[in-house]
Amino acid sequence: MSTLSERILGAPAGTYVDREVDLAFAHDGTGVLAREALRDMGVENLPHPERLRLIFDHIIPANTGMTAALQTELRGYARSSGIALTDAGGGICHQVMSEGPVRPGMVVVGADSHSCTLGAFGAFATGVGATDMAAIWASGATWFRVPETIAVRLRGDLAGAAEPKDIALTYVSKLGMEGATYRALEFVGDGAAGISMDGRLTLCNMAVETGAKTGMFYADAATVGYLAEHGASVSPWIPEDCRYEREVDIDLSGIVPLVAVPHRVDTIREVEAVAGTQIDQVFVGTCTNGRYEDLARFAEIVRGKKVAVRTLVIPASRAVLARAIATGVLAEIVDAGCMVAPPGCGPCLGAHMGVLGEGEVCLSTANRNFKNRMGVGGEIYLSSAATAAASALAGEIAVPEVA
């Protein structure tokens, strides 16, 4: 019997396969490089433009004239080649792709390391470099070594103020930043069914922080319902008995709010242990925790209060932003004294709209806290939206109250 990766790729772990790619996407940064590689290859006509997406998210709006010129060129290429373009303000590529296009069983490849996010739908989703993406655009296919699989077995339900981000930090700390190199992570067990789609996207997003090739949930009733809301009719995938390389057991009821402390994602502390740490900025957003559930939870905590430190909130997509406006969530966030920026990546990669200064400390809902990532000399702690909200109100890292 096969793991989910083996079923989708059609071969046992350790073997090499050539596969058609169902969906391939790049953003404004990697798209420029992929276009340059295609030019070097002498490729102008793409065989399957309907399978391709360009999504502007990393440096939008453009921060310099050079950036603007490169984006203008890429827009023109998208029009001439027939590639669907999501322009500035549409959202982060992984979130945009999660809002309908991806189906269970697909092979999805993105020119960004966090493309594993989309494994939440039961797809084989992974990231590649820009040159590999150019080859996929040119041919419609690529090769894979079918990965061995590690089961992350979830038991029970979350309790207290813990959130899916805390589950993600837990498994990253257990596996380590290199503990699942070129493995697939399968999130299984009775606890998996209770994780919302937004939460599953968070868990799969951080699989690459262990070195994994992808992170995956089996499509179930939650998947079917979510995709139906986005106009897609799909069927669940039933897990088969299979042999995993290893298993990691996590009791969800025992998880408490956590933070990753500088400068490693796998260096985890309970929030209570670092409470009182002074911060200069709180950042809520990114492809990890910029979804509606995150914004709603943040708003619930800051409602009727004022933040004590500069706080930046960036919805992960236009759809998330629109829903936050319609439900009043965004108004509550603004009333609390937070800044709101257009959907995109911005400060996560140290591009703009929230870069840190020397010696500044940020509590972020992002997925990476590497040295100098958000600005030279800055320090980054990673947390859930709930911990971010409690800390924004306190002006220091603080433990969120139970909802």
C-alpha positions as CSV (number, residue, x, y, z in Angstrom):
1,M,0.0,0.0,0.0
2,S,1.2,3.5,-0.8
3,T,1.8,6.8,0.9
4,L,0.0,9.8,-0.5
5,S,3.1,11.0,-2.3
6,E,3.6,7.5,-3.9
7,R,0.0,7.4,-5.0
8,I,0.1,10.8,-6.7
9,L,3.5,10.4,-8.3
10,G,2.7,6.8,-9.2
11,A,5.9,5.1,-8.0
12,P,7.5,3.8,-4.8
13,A,9.7,6.0,-2.6
14,G,13.3,6.3,-3.8
15,T,12.5,5.9,-7.5
16,Y,12.7,8.7,-10.2
17,V,9.7,9.7,-12.2
18,D,8.8,12.1,-15.0
19,R,5.5,13.8,-14.4
20,E,3.2,16.3,-16.1
21,V,2.7,19.3,-13.9
22,D,-0.9,20.3,-13.3
23,L,-0.2,23.8,-12.1
24,A,3.0,25.8,-12.1
25,F,3.4,29.3,-10.7
26,A,6.0,32.0,-10.0
27,H,6.0,35.4,-8.4
28,D,7.4,38.8,-9.4
29,G,10.9,37.8,-8.2
30,T,11.3,34.3,-9.5
31,G,9.1,35.1,-12.6
32,V,11.7,37.6,-13.8
33,L,14.4,34.9,-13.5
34,A,12.3,32.3,-15.2
35,R,11.6,34.6,-18.1
36,E,15.4,35.3,-18.4
37,A,16.1,31.6,-18.4
38,L,13.5,30.9,-21.1
39,R,15.1,33.6,-23.2
40,D,18.5,32.0,-22.8
41,M,16.9,28.7,-23.9
42,G,15.4,30.3,-27.0
43,V,11.9,29.3,-25.9
44,E,9.1,31.6,-26.9
45,N,6.0,29.4,-27.3
46,L,4.8,27.7,-24.2
47,P,3.0,24.4,-24.7
48,H,0.5,24.7,-21.8
49,P,0.0,28.3,-20.7
50,E,-3.3,27.5,-19.2
51,R,-1.5,25.6,-16.5
52,L,0.7,28.5,-15.6
53,R,0.3,31.4,-13.2
54,L,2.2,34.6,-12.4
55,I,1.4,36.2,-9.1
56,F,2.9,39.6,-8.1
57,D,3.4,39.5,-4.3
58,H,7.0,39.9,-3.1
59,I,7.8,43.6,-3.8
60,I,4.4,45.2,-4.4
61,P,3.8,48.0,-4.9
62,A,7.2,48.4,-6.5
63,N,9.8,49.9,-4.2
64,T,12.2,51.3,-6.8
65,G,12.2,52.3,-10.5
66,M,14.2,49.2,-11.3
67,T,11.7,47.0,-9.6
68,A,8.8,48.7,-11.5
69,A,10.6,48.3,-14.8
70,L,11.1,44.5,-14.3
71,Q,7.5,44.1,-13.3
72,T,6.3,46.0,-16.3
73,E,8.4,43.7,-18.5
74,L,6.9,40.6,-16.8
75,R,3.4,41.9,-17.2
76,G,4.0,42.2,-20.9
77,Y,5.3,38.7,-21.1
78,A,2.3,37.3,-19.3
79,R,0.0,39.0,-21.8
80,S,1.9,37.8,-24.8
81,S,2.4,34.2,-23.6
82,G,-1.1,33.7,-22.3
83,I,-0.1,33.1,-18.6
84,A,-2.8,34.1,-16.1
85,L,-1.5,37.1,-14.1
86,T,-2.6,38.1,-10.6
87,D,-1.2,41.7,-10.3
88,A,-0.2,43.8,-7.4
89,G,-2.7,43.6,-4.5
90,G,-4.1,40.2,-5.5
91,G,-2.2,38.5,-2.7
92,I,0.6,36.1,-1.8
93,C,1.0,33.4,-4.4
94,H,0.4,30.5,-2.0
95,Q,-2.8,32.0,-0.7
96,V,-4.1,33.0,-4.1
97,M,-3.4,29.4,-5.3
98,S,-5.3,28.1,-2.3
99,E,-8.5,29.9,-3.3
100,G,-9.8,27.4,-5.8
101,P,-7.2,26.3,-8.4
102,V,-5.6,23.3,-6.5
103,R,-7.4,20.0,-6.3
104,P,-6.5,16.7,-4.5
105,G,-4.1,14.5,-6.4
106,M,-2.6,17.3,-8.5
107,V,1.1,17.9,-9.0
108,V,1.7,21.6,-8.2
109,V,5.0,23.3,-8.5
110,G,5.9,26.8,-7.5
111,A,9.0,28.9,-7.9
112,D,9.1,29.6,-4.1
113,S,10.1,27.4,-1.2
114,H,6.8,27.6,0.6
115,S,4.8,26.1,-2.3
116,C,4.5,23.0,0.0
117,T,1.6,25.1,1.5
118,L,-0.8,23.7,-1.1
119,G,-0.3,20.1,0.1
120,A,-3.1,21.0,2.5
121,F,-5.5,19.9,-0.3
122,G,-4.0,16.5,-0.8
123,A,-1.9,17.7,-3.7
124,F,1.8,16.9,-4.2
125,A,3.0,20.5,-4.0
126,T,6.6,21.6,-3.8
127,G,9.0,24.4,-4.7
128,V,11.7,24.7,-7.3
129,G,14.2,27.3,-8.4
130,A,13.5,29.7,-11.2
131,T,15.6,27.8,-13.8
132,D,13.7,24.6,-13.1
133,M,10.5,26.6,-13.4
134,A,11.5,27.8,-16.8
135,A,12.1,24.2,-17.9
136,I,8.6,23.3,-16.6
137,W,7.0,26.2,-18.5
138,A,8.9,25.1,-21.6
139,S,8.0,21.4,-21.4
140,G,4.9,21.1,-19.2
141,A,6.7,18.5,-17.1
142,T,9.5,17.8,-14.7
143,W,11.2,14.9,-12.8
144,F,11.0,13.9,-9.1
145,R,12.7,11.5,-6.8
146,V,9.6,10.1,-5.0
147,P,10.3,11.1,-1.3
148,E,10.2,8.8,1.7
149,T,7.4,9.9,4.1
150,I,7.4,10.8,7.7
151,A,4.0,10.7,9.4
152,V,3.1,13.5,11.8
153,R,0.4,11.8,13.8
154,L,-1.9,14.3,15.4
155,R,-4.0,13.1,18.4
156,G,-6.9,14.9,20.2
157,D,-7.8,18.6,19.9
158,L,-6.1,21.9,20.6
159,A,-7.0,23.4,24.0
160,G,-6.6,26.8,25.7
161,A,-5.0,29.5,23.6
162,A,-3.0,27.2,21.3
163,E,-3.4,27.5,17.6
164,P,-2.3,25.6,14.5
165,K,0.9,27.8,14.3
166,D,1.8,26.3,17.7
167,I,1.4,22.8,16.2
168,A,3.7,23.8,13.3
169,L,6.3,25.1,15.7
170,T,6.0,21.9,17.7
171,Y,6.7,19.6,14.8
172,V,9.5,21.8,13.5
173,S,11.2,21.6,16.9
174,K,10.8,17.8,17.0
175,L,12.2,17.2,13.6
176,G,14.7,20.1,13.5
177,M,15.5,22.3,10.5
178,E,17.2,19.4,8.6
179,G,15.4,16.5,10.1
180,A,13.1,15.8,7.2
181,T,15.3,16.7,4.3
182,Y,13.7,15.6,1.0
183,R,11.0,13.8,2.9
184,A,7.2,14.2,2.6
185,L,5.3,15.0,5.8
186,E,1.9,13.4,6.0
187,F,-0.4,14.9,8.7
188,V,-2.5,12.0,9.9
189,G,-4.4,10.7,12.9
190,D,-7.7,11.6,14.5
191,G,-6.5,15.1,15.3
192,A,-6.0,16.0,11.7
193,A,-9.8,16.1,10.9
194,G,-10.3,18.8,13.4
195,I,-7.8,21.2,11.8
196,S,-9.5,23.8,9.6
197,M,-8.3,24.4,6.1
198,D,-6.7,27.6,7.1
199,G,-4.9,25.7,9.9
200,R,-3.8,22.9,7.4
201,L,-2.3,25.5,5.1
202,T,-0.3,26.8,8.1
203,L,1.0,23.4,9.0
204,C,1.9,22.5,5.4
205,N,3.5,25.9,4.9
206,M,6.2,25.2,7.5
207,A,7.1,21.7,6.3
208,V,10.0,23.2,4.3
209,E,11.4,24.6,7.6
210,T,12.3,20.9,8.4
211,G,13.9,20.5,4.9
212,A,10.9,18.5,3.7
213,K,9.9,18.3,0.0
214,T,6.3,18.8,0.8
215,G,3.7,18.6,3.6
216,M,0.3,16.9,3.0
217,F,-3.1,16.3,4.4
218,Y,-5.5,13.7,2.9
219,A,-8.5,15.3,1.3
220,D,-11.5,14.8,3.6
221,A,-14.9,16.4,4.3
222,A,-13.3,19.7,5.3
223,T,-11.4,19.8,2.0
224,V,-14.5,19.0,0.0
225,G,-16.5,21.7,1.8
226,Y,-13.8,24.3,1.4
227,L,-13.3,23.7,-2.3
228,A,-17.1,23.7,-2.9
229,E,-17.1,27.2,-1.5
230,H,-14.6,28.1,-4.3
231,G,-16.6,26.4,-7.0
232,A,-14.8,23.1,-7.2
233,S,-16.4,19.7,-6.8
234,V,-13.9,17.0,-5.5
235,S,-14.0,13.7,-3.7
236,P,-12.0,12.8,-0.5
237,W,-9.0,10.5,-0.7
238,I,-9.1,7.6,1.8
239,P,-5.7,6.8,3.4
240,E,-4.2,3.4,2.8
241,D,-2.2,1.3,5.1
242,C,1.4,2.1,4.3
243,R,4.9,2.0,5.7
244,Y,6.3,5.3,6.9
245,E,10.0,6.0,7.3
246,R,9.2,7.2,10.8
247,E,6.4,8.7,12.9
248,V,6.2,11.8,15.1
249,D,3.4,11.7,17.6
250,I,1.8,15.0,18.8
251,D,-0.9,15.2,21.5
252,L,-2.7,18.4,20.5
253,S,-4.3,18.8,23.9
254,G,-0.8,19.3,25.5
255,I,0.3,22.1,23.1
256,V,0.6,25.6,24.6
257,P,1.4,29.0,22.9
258,L,5.0,28.9,21.6
259,V,7.5,31.1,20.0
260,A,10.6,30.4,17.8
261,V,13.4,32.6,19.2
262,P,16.2,34.1,17.1
263,H,17.7,32.9,14.8
264,R,16.4,29.4,14.2
265,V,12.9,28.2,13.4
266,D,13.5,25.0,15.4
267,T,14.6,26.8,18.6
268,I,11.3,26.9,20.4
269,R,10.2,28.2,23.8
270,E,6.9,28.5,25.6
271,V,5.6,32.0,25.4
272,E,5.5,32.1,29.2
273,A,9.2,31.5,29.3
274,V,10.0,34.6,27.2
275,A,7.1,36.8,28.4
276,G,8.3,40.3,29.1
277,T,10.8,40.4,26.2
278,Q,10.6,44.0,24.8
279,I,9.5,44.3,21.1
280,D,9.5,47.2,18.7
281,Q,7.1,45.8,16.1
282,V,4.4,43.2,15.6
283,F,3.8,41.8,12.2
284,V,0.6,39.8,11.4
285,G,0.4,38.3,7.9
286,T,2.5,36.2,5.4
287,C,1.7,33.0,3.7
288,T,1.8,31.3,7.1
289,N,-0.7,33.4,9.1
290,G,-2.3,36.1,7.0
291,R,-5.5,34.2,6.4
292,Y,-9.0,35.2,7.6
293,E,-9.0,33.0,10.7
294,D,-5.7,34.7,11.8
295,L,-7.1,38.2,11.3
296,A,-10.3,37.4,13.0
297,R,-8.5,35.9,16.0
298,F,-6.2,38.9,16.2
299,A,-9.2,41.3,16.0
300,E,-11.1,39.4,18.7
301,I,-8.2,40.0,21.1
302,V,-7.5,43.6,20.3
303,R,-11.2,44.6,20.0
304,G,-11.9,47.8,22.0
305,K,-8.2,48.2,23.0
306,K,-5.1,50.0,21.7
307,V,-1.8,48.4,20.7
308,A,1.2,49.6,22.6
309,V,3.8,49.0,19.8
310,R,3.7,49.6,16.1
311,T,1.7,46.8,14.6
312,L,1.5,45.9,10.9
313,V,-1.3,43.7,9.5
314,I,-1.1,42.5,5.9
315,P,-3.9,40.2,4.7
316,A,-2.6,37.3,2.6
317,S,-4.9,38.0,-0.4
318,R,-7.5,40.4,-1.7
319,A,-10.2,37.8,-0.9
320,V,-9.0,37.7,2.7
321,L,-9.0,41.5,2.8
322,A,-12.5,41.7,1.4
323,R,-13.9,39.3,3.9
324,A,-12.2,41.1,6.7
325,I,-13.8,44.4,5.5
326,A,-17.3,42.8,5.1
327,T,-17.3,41.2,8.6
328,G,-15.9,44.3,10.4
329,V,-12.7,42.5,11.4
330,L,-10.5,45.1,9.5
331,A,-12.3,48.0,11.2
332,E,-11.5,46.5,14.6
333,I,-7.9,46.1,13.7
334,V,-7.6,49.7,12.5
335,D,-9.5,51.0,15.5
336,A,-6.9,49.3,17.7
337,G,-4.2,51.4,16.2
338,C,-2.7,48.9,13.7
339,M,-1.4,49.8,10.3
340,V,-2.8,47.8,7.3
341,A,-0.9,47.3,4.1
342,P,-2.0,45.8,0.8
343,P,-1.9,42.0,0.4
344,G,1.6,40.7,-0.3
345,C,4.8,39.6,1.3
346,G,6.6,43.0,2.0
347,P,8.5,42.9,5.3
348,C,8.6,39.1,5.6
349,L,11.6,39.0,3.2
350,G,12.9,42.4,4.2
351,A,11.7,44.1,1.0
352,H,9.7,47.0,2.3
353,M,6.7,48.2,4.4
354,G,8.0,47.1,7.7
355,V,11.7,46.4,7.5
356,L,13.5,46.4,10.9
357,G,16.3,48.7,12.0
358,E,19.6,47.7,13.7
359,G,18.8,46.3,17.1
360,E,15.0,46.2,16.7
361,V,12.9,43.3,17.7
362,C,9.8,42.0,15.8
363,L,7.3,39.4,16.9
364,S,6.0,38.0,13.6
365,T,3.5,35.4,12.4
366,A,5.9,34.5,9.5
367,N,7.8,31.2,9.0
368,R,11.4,32.3,9.2
369,N,13.4,34.2,11.8
370,F,16.9,34.0,10.2
371,K,19.4,36.6,11.1
372,N,19.0,39.9,9.1
373,R,15.9,38.5,7.2
374,M,13.7,41.5,8.0
375,G,16.5,44.0,8.2
376,V,20.2,44.0,9.0
377,G,20.6,43.7,12.8
378,G,17.0,43.0,13.6
379,E,15.8,40.1,15.6
380,I,12.6,38.1,14.9
381,Y,10.5,35.9,17.1
382,L,7.8,33.8,15.5
383,S,4.4,33.2,16.9
384,S,0.7,32.6,16.3
385,A,-1.8,35.4,15.6
386,A,-3.1,35.1,19.2
387,T,0.3,35.6,20.8
388,A,1.0,38.5,18.4
389,A,-2.2,40.2,19.5
390,A,-1.6,39.8,23.2
391,S,2.0,41.0,22.7
392,A,0.9,44.0,20.5
393,L,-1.3,45.2,23.4
394,A,1.4,44.7,26.0
395,G,4.3,46.1,24.1
396,E,6.2,43.0,25.0
397,I,5.9,39.3,24.4
398,A,2.9,38.2,26.3
399,V,0.8,35.0,26.8
400,P,-2.5,35.1,25.0
401,E,-5.6,34.6,27.2
402,V,-7.9,31.6,26.6
403,A,-10.6,32.5,24.1
